[in-house]
Amino acid sequence: MNISRRQWLTRLAVYGSPVAAFGYGSLIESNVVSVTEAEIPLPDRHAHLDGLKIAVMGDFHHDDWGSDRHIRAAVNKINDRAVDVVILVGDYISDDIAAMEPLCAALSGLRPRLGTFAILGNHDCWHFDPAIPRLLGEVGIHLLVNESRDFGDFVVTGLDSFWGGKPDLPFALDKIDRDKPVFVGWHEPDLFDMYDDPRVFLQLSGHTHGGQVCAPFYGPLLLPKYGEKYPYGHYLDGDRSLFVTRGIGTLGVPARFLCPPEVALLTMTAKPT
């Protein structure tokens, strides 16, 4: 069968574009860690936190094509910014606990001023093993499961995954003063609508991968349960904020498209007087 030049060009356009897009997403975009910087407005009552810097990473899925080099590059980007706190928002693995050891080794280089804190994602809960908290702890990362750490001026709280665990915000905040500003790490972003505690002014989440594969002018093509309403970025509801990171790793396919992996650097910013 003879195929005309026009037919060859048509087939190249139809079949070649998706292949090229996948190649770009797997070989280029998924291997370049971007730094997303955002300012989080502070309620007037929390103006004393002006300038506080929090770095957010998550959704490593290190057993799904994870790269130690990739994680170390992200760690270096955080250290270069001299942040106060690092919060890891879960899904360190997809299902293979063995991936925790190299991931934690790569994360061990984090050097925030006040500490690195971790929460569990749904995959971590579904495939939980005592090695997860042990390995995180061995490299100085504090796992918070319905727990809070009080730094005096503010509190960092970590909640269990909604999809995979048993989160309990009232229990986590039971001993926290009513006027303390609280940062909550909660893996699934859509839980932002499920509570109304005035102490919590910023929720930090992941879970969605920002969609991982996005279409031009449309956005995420597929979002997970409990991550459909708030897929990515900063959302503001009165004095309350939610930030959802695109995450670092990939799940299902080793590619990202129009949705590069990121380290999020958030700076608390008081309103001008």
Secondary structure, DSSP 4 states (H G I P E B T S, - for coil): ----HHHHHHHIIIIIHHHHHHHHHHHTGGG--EEEEEEEEPPGGGGGGTT-EEEEE----TTTT--HHHHHHHHHHHHHTT-SEEEE-S---SS-GGGHHHHHHHHTT---SSEEEE---HHHHHT--THHHHHHHHTTEEE-SSEEEE-SS-EEEE---TTTS---HHHHTTTS-TT--EEEE-S-GGGGGS---TTEEEEEE-SSGGGSBEETTTEES---TT-SS--SEEEEETTEEEEE---S--SSSS--BS---EEEEEEEEPPP-
